[in-house]
Structure formats: C-alpha cells, structure tokens
Amino acid sequence: FLNYATESVFKKGLTLTLQRITYNETTVVFEVISKGEMWGKPYQNQAAIVFDIQGDRICSYREYLAIIYTLPS
C-alpha cells in the first residue's frame, strides 16, 4: 500500500513517525503521524494501526485515521 500511495498520491514521499506503541497479550497498537505532499499540497494525518494477535500470528488488522486534510499552503 505504501508503495502504491507513494507512487500515485505522495510522489515526493510520505514520512511516518511512530508516536507510541501500546500492547497487551492479544493486541498491539501503533500510533503514527504521517506527513508529506498529497497531490502537490501539504498533508498531515494521525493514525492508530491495530493488530490482534492469537498465539504467534496476526489474526486481524484495523486502522483508525484522524480526519484527512491538507494544510494551507
């Protein structure tokens, strides 16, 4: 997905900064901030990426995004 997004939407690249990792026996949450240029305009967003774990495998994945927006130029 990141390769597609970088080539199509974020041609100058997209930077992900890890803010926090929270976990327990069954769930891992990565909180990230993404920044870049989306179709030539400044872009910034926040996301929580969640993996549910069973044993040694990921059994589900979900992602929660902040409101997607572009910054004023």
Gaussian input, Z-matrix of N, CA and C with variables (Angstrom, degrees):
# hf/3-21g

backbone

0 1
 N
 C     1     B1
 C     2     B2     1     A1
 N     3     B3     2     A2     1     D1
 C     4     B4     3     A3     2     D2
 C     5     B5     4     A4     3     D3
 N     6     B6     5     A5     4     D4
 C     7     B7     6     A6     5     D5
 C     8     B8     7     A7     6     D6
 N     9     B9     8     A8     7     D7
 C    10    B10     9     A9     8     D8
 C    11    B11    10    A10     9     D9
 N    12    B12    11    A11    10    D10
 C    13    B13    12    A12    11    D11
 C    14    B14    13    A13    12    D12
 N    15    B15    14    A14    13    D13
 C    16    B16    15    A15    14    D14
 C    17    B17    16    A16    15    D15
 N    18    B18    17    A17    16    D16
 C    19    B19    18    A18    17    D17
 C    20    B20    19    A19    18    D18
 N    21    B21    20    A20    19    D19
 C    22    B22    21    A21    20    D20
 C    23    B23    22    A22    21    D21
 N    24    B24    23    A23    22    D22
 C    25    B25    24    A24    23    D23
 C    26    B26    25    A25    24    D24
 N    27    B27    26    A26    25    D25
 C    28    B28    27    A27    26    D26
 C    29    B29    28    A28    27    D27
 N    30    B30    29    A29    28    D28
 C    31    B31    30    A30    29    D29
 C    32    B32    31    A31    30    D30
 N    33    B33    32    A32    31    D31
 C    34    B34    33    A33    32    D32
 C    35    B35    34    A34    33    D33
 N    36    B36    35    A35    34    D34
 C    37    B37    36    A36    35    D35
 C    38    B38    37    A37    36    D36
 N    39    B39    38    A38    37    D37
 C    40    B40    39    A39    38    D38
 C    41    B41    40    A40    39    D39
 N    42    B42    41    A41    40    D40
 C    43    B43    42    A42    41    D41
 C    44    B44    43    A43    42    D42
 N    45    B45    44    A44    43    D43
 C    46    B46    45    A45    44    D44
 C    47    B47    46    A46    45    D45
 N    48    B48    47    A47    46    D46
 C    49    B49    48    A48    47    D47
 C    50    B50    49    A49    48    D48
 N    51    B51    50    A50    49    D49
 C    52    B52    51    A51    50    D50
 C    53    B53    52    A52    51    D51
 N    54    B54    53    A53    52    D52
 C    55    B55    54    A54    53    D53
 C    56    B56    55    A55    54    D54
 N    57    B57    56    A56    55    D55
 C    58    B58    57    A57    56    D56
 C    59    B59    58    A58    57    D57
 N    60    B60    59    A59    58    D58
 C    61    B61    60    A60    59    D59
 C    62    B62    61    A61    60    D60
 N    63    B63    62    A62    61    D61
 C    64    B64    63    A63    62    D62
 C    65    B65    64    A64    63    D63
 N    66    B66    65    A65    64    D64
 C    67    B67    66    A66    65    D65
 C    68    B68    67    A67    66    D66
 N    69    B69    68    A68    67    D67
 C    70    B70    69    A69    68    D68
 C    71    B71    70    A70    69    D69
 N    72    B72    71    A71    70    D70
 C    73    B73    72    A72    71    D71
 C    74    B74    73    A73    72    D72
 N    75    B75    74    A74    73    D73
 C    76    B76    75    A75    74    D74
 C    77    B77    76    A76    75    D75
 N    78    B78    77    A77    76    D76
 C    79    B79    78    A78    77    D77
 C    80    B80    79    A79    78    D78
 N    81    B81    80    A80    79    D79
 C    82    B82    81    A81    80    D80
 C    83    B83    82    A82    81    D81
 N    84    B84    83    A83    82    D82
 C    85    B85    84    A84    83    D83
 C    86    B86    85    A85    84    D84
 N    87    B87    86    A86    85    D85
 C    88    B88    87    A87    86    D86
 C    89    B89    88    A88    87    D87
 N    90    B90    89    A89    88    D88
 C    91    B91    90    A90    89    D89
 C    92    B92    91    A91    90    D90
 N    93    B93    92    A92    91    D91
 C    94    B94    93    A93    92    D92
 C    95    B95    94    A94    93    D93
 N    96    B96    95    A95    94    D94
 C    97    B97    96    A96    95    D95
 C    98    B98    97    A97    96    D96
 N    99    B99    98    A98    97    D97
 C   100   B100    99    A99    98    D98
 C   101   B101   100   A100    99    D99
 N   102   B102   101   A101   100   D100
 C   103   B103   102   A102   101   D101
 C   104   B104   103   A103   102   D102
 N   105   B105   104   A104   103   D103
 C   106   B106   105   A105   104   D104
 C   107   B107   106   A106   105   D105
 N   108   B108   107   A107   106   D106
 C   109   B109   108   A108   107   D107
 C   110   B110   109   A109   108   D108
 N   111   B111   110   A110   109   D109
 C   112   B112   111   A111   110   D110
 C   113   B113   112   A112   111   D111
 N   114   B114   113   A113   112   D112
 C   115   B115   114   A114   113   D113
 C   116   B116   115   A115   114   D114
 N   117   B117   116   A116   115   D115
 C   118   B118   117   A117   116   D116
 C   119   B119   118   A118   117   D117
 N   120   B120   119   A119   118   D118
 C   121   B121   120   A120   119   D119
 C   122   B122   121   A121   120   D120
 N   123   B123   122   A122   121   D121
 C   124   B124   123   A123   122   D122
 C   125   B125   124   A124   123   D123
 N   126   B126   125   A125   124   D124
 C   127   B127   126   A126   125   D125
 C   128   B128   127   A127   126   D126
 N   129   B129   128   A128   127   D127
 C   130   B130   129   A129   128   D128
 C   131   B131   130   A130   129   D129
 N   132   B132   131   A131   130   D130
 C   133   B133   132   A132   131   D131
 C   134   B134   133   A133   132   D132
 N   135   B135   134   A134   133   D133
 C   136   B136   135   A135   134   D134
 C   137   B137   136   A136   135   D135
 N   138   B138   137   A137   136   D136
 C   139   B139   138   A138   137   D137
 C   140   B140   139   A139   138   D138
 N   141   B141   140   A140   139   D139
 C   142   B142   141   A141   140   D140
 C   143   B143   142   A142   141   D141
 N   144   B144   143   A143   142   D142
 C   145   B145   144   A144   143   D143
 C   146   B146   145   A145   144   D144
 N   147   B147   146   A146   145   D145
 C   148   B148   147   A147   146   D146
 C   149   B149   148   A148   147   D147
 N   150   B150   149   A149   148   D148
 C   151   B151   150   A150   149   D149
 C   152   B152   151   A151   150   D150
 N   153   B153   152   A152   151   D151
 C   154   B154   153   A153   152   D152
 C   155   B155   154   A154   153   D153
 N   156   B156   155   A155   154   D154
 C   157   B157   156   A156   155   D155
 C   158   B158   157   A157   156   D156
 N   159   B159   158   A158   157   D157
 C   160   B160   159   A159   158   D158
 C   161   B161   160   A160   159   D159
 N   162   B162   161   A161   160   D160
 C   163   B163   162   A162   161   D161
 C   164   B164   163   A163   162   D162
 N   165   B165   164   A164   163   D163
 C   166   B166   165   A165   164   D164
 C   167   B167   166   A166   165   D165
 N   168   B168   167   A167   166   D166
 C   169   B169   168   A168   167   D167
 C   170   B170   169   A169   168   D168
 N   171   B171   170   A170   169   D169
 C   172   B172   171   A171   170   D170
 C   173   B173   172   A172   171   D171
 N   174   B174   173   A173   172   D172
 C   175   B175   174   A174   173   D173
 C   176   B176   175   A175   174   D174
 N   177   B177   176   A176   175   D175
 C   178   B178   177   A177   176   D176
 C   179   B179   178   A178   177   D177
 N   180   B180   179   A179   178   D178
 C   181   B181   180   A180   179   D179
 C   182   B182   181   A181   180   D180
 N   183   B183   182   A182   181   D181
 C   184   B184   183   A183   182   D182
 C   185   B185   184   A184   183   D183
 N   186   B186   185   A185   184   D184
 C   187   B187   186   A186   185   D185
 C   188   B188   187   A187   186   D186
 N   189   B189   188   A188   187   D187
 C   190   B190   189   A189   188   D188
 C   191   B191   190   A190   189   D189
 N   192   B192   191   A191   190   D190
 C   193   B193   192   A192   191   D191
 C   194   B194   193   A193   192   D192
 N   195   B195   194   A194   193   D193
 C   196   B196   195   A195   194   D194
 C   197   B197   196   A196   195   D195
 N   198   B198   197   A197   196   D196
 C   199   B199   198   A198   197   D197
 C   200   B200   199   A199   198   D198
 N   201   B201   200   A200   199   D199
 C   202   B202   201   A201   200   D200
 C   203   B203   202   A202   201   D201
 N   204   B204   203   A203   202   D202
 C   205   B205   204   A204   203   D203
 C   206   B206   205   A205   204   D204
 N   207   B207   206   A206   205   D205
 C   208   B208   207   A207   206   D206
 C   209   B209   208   A208   207   D207
 N   210   B210   209   A209   208   D208
 C   211   B211   210   A210   209   D209
 C   212   B212   211   A211   210   D210
 N   213   B213   212   A212   211   D211
 C   214   B214   213   A213   212   D212
 C   215   B215   214   A214   213   D213
 N   216   B216   215   A215   214   D214
 C   217   B217   216   A216   215   D215
 C   218   B218   217   A217   216   D216

   B1=1.4489
   B2=1.5283
   B3=1.3409
   B4=1.4640
   B5=1.5230
   B6=1.3197
   B7=1.4689
   B8=1.5261
   B9=1.3360
   B10=1.4656
   B11=1.5283
   B12=1.3395
   B13=1.4679
   B14=1.5218
   B15=1.3238
   B16=1.4591
   B17=1.5237
   B18=1.3158
   B19=1.4628
   B20=1.5208
   B21=1.3288
   B22=1.4602
   B23=1.5231
   B24=1.3132
   B25=1.4643
   B26=1.5226
   B27=1.3158
   B28=1.4664
   B29=1.5308
   B30=1.3064
   B31=1.4704
   B32=1.5285
   B33=1.3342
   B34=1.4640
   B35=1.5252
   B36=1.3195
   B37=1.4588
   B38=1.5202
   B39=1.3094
   B40=1.4617
   B41=1.5187
   B42=1.3149
   B43=1.4602
   B44=1.5253
   B45=1.3272
   B46=1.4567
   B47=1.5232
   B48=1.3308
   B49=1.4537
   B50=1.5256
   B51=1.3144
   B52=1.4626
   B53=1.5201
   B54=1.3194
   B55=1.4626
   B56=1.5291
   B57=1.3286
   B58=1.4557
   B59=1.5251
   B60=1.3216
   B61=1.4685
   B62=1.5183
   B63=1.3269
   B64=1.4639
   B65=1.5254
   B66=1.3287
   B67=1.4622
   B68=1.5256
   B69=1.3212
   B70=1.4611
   B71=1.5265
   B72=1.3123
   B73=1.4785
   B74=1.5255
   B75=1.3415
   B76=1.4656
   B77=1.5201
   B78=1.3210
   B79=1.4648
   B80=1.5270
   B81=1.3353
   B82=1.4610
   B83=1.5298
   B84=1.3406
   B85=1.4598
   B86=1.5269
   B87=1.3327
   B88=1.4598
   B89=1.5309
   B90=1.3164
   B91=1.4599
   B92=1.5228
   B93=1.3417
   B94=1.4600
   B95=1.5260
   B96=1.3222
   B97=1.4569
   B98=1.5222
   B99=1.3261
   B100=1.4589
   B101=1.5294
   B102=1.3336
   B103=1.4639
   B104=1.5181
   B105=1.3015
   B106=1.4538
   B107=1.5082
   B108=1.3315
   B109=1.4533
   B110=1.5079
   B111=1.3319
   B112=1.4599
   B113=1.5204
   B114=1.3377
   B115=1.4610
   B116=1.5287
   B117=1.3368
   B118=1.4518
   B119=1.5201
   B120=1.3365
   B121=1.4642
   B122=1.5258
   B123=1.3531
   B124=1.4636
   B125=1.5301
   B126=1.3231
   B127=1.4678
   B128=1.5165
   B129=1.3460
   B130=1.4713
   B131=1.5206
   B132=1.3240
   B133=1.4606
   B134=1.5208
   B135=1.3123
   B136=1.4590
   B137=1.5217
   B138=1.3317
   B139=1.4658
   B140=1.5211
   B141=1.3192
   B142=1.4624
   B143=1.5255
   B144=1.3260
   B145=1.4615
   B146=1.5220
   B147=1.3284
   B148=1.4661
   B149=1.5241
   B150=1.3247
   B151=1.4610
   B152=1.5220
   B153=1.3329
   B154=1.4615
   B155=1.5233
   B156=1.3186
   B157=1.4614
   B158=1.5270
   B159=1.3273
   B160=1.4688
   B161=1.5146
   B162=1.3253
   B163=1.4616
   B164=1.5135
   B165=1.3348
   B166=1.4618
   B167=1.5344
   B168=1.3427
   B169=1.4679
   B170=1.5321
   B171=1.3182
   B172=1.4606
   B173=1.5223
   B174=1.3351
   B175=1.4677
   B176=1.5279
   B177=1.3309
   B178=1.4597
   B179=1.5287
   B180=1.3204
   B181=1.4599
   B182=1.5203
   B183=1.3115
   B184=1.4588
   B185=1.5185
   B186=1.3225
   B187=1.4521
   B188=1.5254
   B189=1.3031
   B190=1.4589
   B191=1.5242
   B192=1.3400
   B193=1.4575
   B194=1.5171
   B195=1.3293
   B196=1.4566
   B197=1.5250
   B198=1.2849
   B199=1.4603
   B200=1.5223
   B201=1.3083
   B202=1.4577
   B203=1.5185
   B204=1.3099
   B205=1.4554
   B206=1.5178
   B207=1.3186
   B208=1.4571
   B209=1.5226
   B210=1.3031
   B211=1.4583
   B212=1.5231
   B213=1.3362
   B214=1.4709
   B215=1.5289
   B216=1.3389
   B217=1.4597
   B218=1.5074
   A1=111.01
   A2=116.08
   A3=118.54
   A4=111.54
   A5=117.59
   A6=119.75
   A7=110.49
   A8=116.67
   A9=120.64
   A10=110.54
   A11=116.74
   A12=120.76
   A13=110.99
   A14=116.72
   A15=120.04
   A16=111.01
   A17=117.43
   A18=120.73
   A19=112.93
   A20=118.36
   A21=121.91
   A22=114.14
   A23=116.91
   A24=121.56
   A25=111.91
   A26=116.93
   A27=122.77
   A28=109.28
   A29=116.52
   A30=120.74
   A31=113.18
   A32=117.95
   A33=120.70
   A34=111.41
   A35=116.94
   A36=121.46
   A37=112.59
   A38=114.86
   A39=124.01
   A40=107.08
   A41=116.61
   A42=121.40
   A43=109.40
   A44=116.88
   A45=121.80
   A46=108.30
   A47=116.14
   A48=121.58
   A49=108.30
   A50=115.70
   A51=121.27
   A52=109.32
   A53=116.41
   A54=121.76
   A55=111.85
   A56=116.23
   A57=119.77
   A58=109.86
   A59=115.95
   A60=122.66
   A61=107.12
   A62=116.22
   A63=122.21
   A64=106.86
   A65=117.00
   A66=118.32
   A67=111.17
   A68=113.72
   A69=122.65
   A70=106.57
   A71=118.10
   A72=120.49
   A73=113.43
   A74=118.12
   A75=119.98
   A76=115.20
   A77=118.75
   A78=121.12
   A79=110.68
   A80=115.65
   A81=121.93
   A82=107.18
   A83=116.57
   A84=121.94
   A85=108.73
   A86=115.81
   A87=122.48
   A88=107.38
   A89=117.05
   A90=121.28
   A91=107.74
   A92=116.19
   A93=120.93
   A94=111.01
   A95=114.85
   A96=122.41
   A97=106.44
   A98=116.16
   A99=120.44
   A100=108.94
   A101=115.06
   A102=121.39
   A103=108.95
   A104=115.06
   A105=120.16
   A106=110.10
   A107=115.26
   A108=122.62
   A109=107.47
   A110=116.83
   A111=121.67
   A112=107.94
   A113=116.34
   A114=122.62
   A115=110.90
   A116=115.84
   A117=121.35
   A118=115.78
   A119=118.35
   A120=121.42
   A121=109.98
   A122=118.42
   A123=121.17
   A124=111.38
   A125=115.87
   A126=122.56
   A127=109.52
   A128=115.85
   A129=121.49
   A130=108.07
   A131=116.80
   A132=121.18
   A133=109.72
   A134=116.49
   A135=122.94
   A136=108.35
   A137=115.66
   A138=120.15
   A139=110.25
   A140=114.58
   A141=122.18
   A142=105.75
   A143=116.69
   A144=122.78
   A145=106.74
   A146=116.18
   A147=121.83
   A148=110.36
   A149=116.23
   A150=122.63
   A151=108.14
   A152=117.07
   A153=121.73
   A154=107.47
   A155=116.02
   A156=122.54
   A157=110.40
   A158=115.93
   A159=122.52
   A160=106.67
   A161=115.99
   A162=120.05
   A163=109.24
   A164=116.42
   A165=120.25
   A166=112.27
   A167=116.85
   A168=120.68
   A169=112.08
   A170=114.59
   A171=120.92
   A172=106.89
   A173=117.19
   A174=119.69
   A175=112.59
   A176=117.89
   A177=119.75
   A178=109.82
   A179=113.43
   A180=121.63
   A181=107.42
   A182=116.84
   A183=120.71
   A184=108.77
   A185=115.10
   A186=120.14
   A187=108.38
   A188=115.72
   A189=121.99
   A190=107.44
   A191=116.28
   A192=121.26
   A193=110.12
   A194=115.14
   A195=119.67
   A196=106.73
   A197=117.51
   A198=119.89
   A199=107.92
   A200=116.27
   A201=121.18
   A202=107.96
   A203=116.08
   A204=120.43
   A205=110.19
   A206=115.13
   A207=121.07
   A208=107.64
   A209=116.51
   A210=122.01
   A211=109.60
   A212=117.46
   A213=118.56
   A214=109.91
   A215=116.45
   A216=119.10
   A217=111.71
   D1=-45.62
   D2=-179.08
   D3=-62.96
   D4=-36.60
   D5=176.47
   D6=-62.54
   D7=-46.44
   D8=178.78
   D9=-61.17
   D10=-48.08
   D11=-178.05
   D12=-61.36
   D13=-41.06
   D14=-179.60
   D15=-65.79
   D16=-43.27
   D17=-178.09
   D18=-72.31
   D19=-31.79
   D20=-173.10
   D21=-101.29
   D22=-42.50
   D23=-170.68
   D24=-108.91
   D25=-43.67
   D26=-175.61
   D27=-110.93
   D28=67.18
   D29=-172.59
   D30=-61.82
   D31=-25.94
   D32=176.87
   D33=-91.81
   D34=5.07
   D35=176.95
   D36=103.35
   D37=161.89
   D38=178.46
   D39=-132.20
   D40=126.47
   D41=-179.90
   D42=-102.35
   D43=127.94
   D44=174.76
   D45=-107.89
   D46=128.29
   D47=177.77
   D48=-115.59
   D49=121.68
   D50=179.62
   D51=-75.24
   D52=121.35
   D53=179.91
   D54=-93.03
   D55=-41.46
   D56=-173.27
   D57=-163.25
   D58=147.64
   D59=170.47
   D60=-121.19
   D61=127.21
   D62=176.80
   D63=-123.01
   D64=137.90
   D65=-177.38
   D66=-152.92
   D67=159.77
   D68=168.33
   D69=-142.32
   D70=-162.61
   D71=-175.37
   D72=-65.62
   D73=-24.40
   D74=-173.52
   D75=-121.87
   D76=-6.53
   D77=-174.27
   D78=-143.24
   D79=139.44
   D80=173.04
   D81=-126.70
   D82=130.57
   D83=-180.00
   D84=-120.63
   D85=125.27
   D86=174.44
   D87=-106.60
   D88=122.96
   D89=175.36
   D90=-102.17
   D91=124.73
   D92=-175.52
   D93=-131.81
   D94=155.38
   D95=169.89
   D96=-115.84
   D97=133.00
   D98=178.10
   D99=-113.86
   D100=140.79
   D101=179.40
   D102=-139.74
   D103=146.67
   D104=176.98
   D105=174.61
   D106=-157.83
   D107=174.10
   D108=-119.63
   D109=119.33
   D110=179.58
   D111=-101.55
   D112=113.96
   D113=-177.11
   D114=51.28
   D115=41.59
   D116=175.11
   D117=85.09
   D118=1.28
   D119=179.52
   D120=-116.64
   D121=146.17
   D122=179.46
   D123=-57.55
   D124=140.10
   D125=-175.02
   D126=-138.01
   D127=142.13
   D128=172.63
   D129=-151.45
   D130=142.04
   D131=-179.68
   D132=-153.91
   D133=163.42
   D134=174.73
   D135=-122.10
   D136=148.91
   D137=178.99
   D138=-146.80
   D139=151.50
   D140=168.57
   D141=-116.41
   D142=120.37
   D143=-178.84
   D144=-107.86
   D145=120.66
   D146=-170.59
   D147=-115.84
   D148=129.44
   D149=174.05
   D150=-116.65
   D151=127.47
   D152=172.81
   D153=-95.75
   D154=134.85
   D155=-172.86
   D156=-115.68
   D157=137.34
   D158=170.05
   D159=-129.94
   D160=114.15
   D161=-176.80
   D162=65.19
   D163=-123.03
   D164=179.88
   D165=-107.16
   D166=23.76
   D167=-176.83
   D168=-128.77
   D169=150.34
   D170=171.46
   D171=-82.68
   D172=123.00
   D173=-178.00
   D174=-103.89
   D175=-18.70
   D176=173.87
   D177=-157.83
   D178=161.42
   D179=-176.96
   D180=-141.32
   D181=139.47
   D182=172.47
   D183=-148.70
   D184=158.92
   D185=-176.28
   D186=-137.68
   D187=133.77
   D188=178.13
   D189=-116.17
   D190=122.37
   D191=-177.67
   D192=-107.51
   D193=147.96
   D194=168.45
   D195=-71.28
   D196=178.52
   D197=176.94
   D198=-64.58
   D199=126.91
   D200=-179.40
   D201=-77.57
   D202=129.21
   D203=-177.82
   D204=-150.40
   D205=163.80
   D206=171.80
   D207=-110.15
   D208=146.63
   D209=179.37
   D210=-82.23
   D211=147.98
   D212=176.96
   D213=-60.40
   D214=143.19
   D215=-179.55
   D216=-79.23

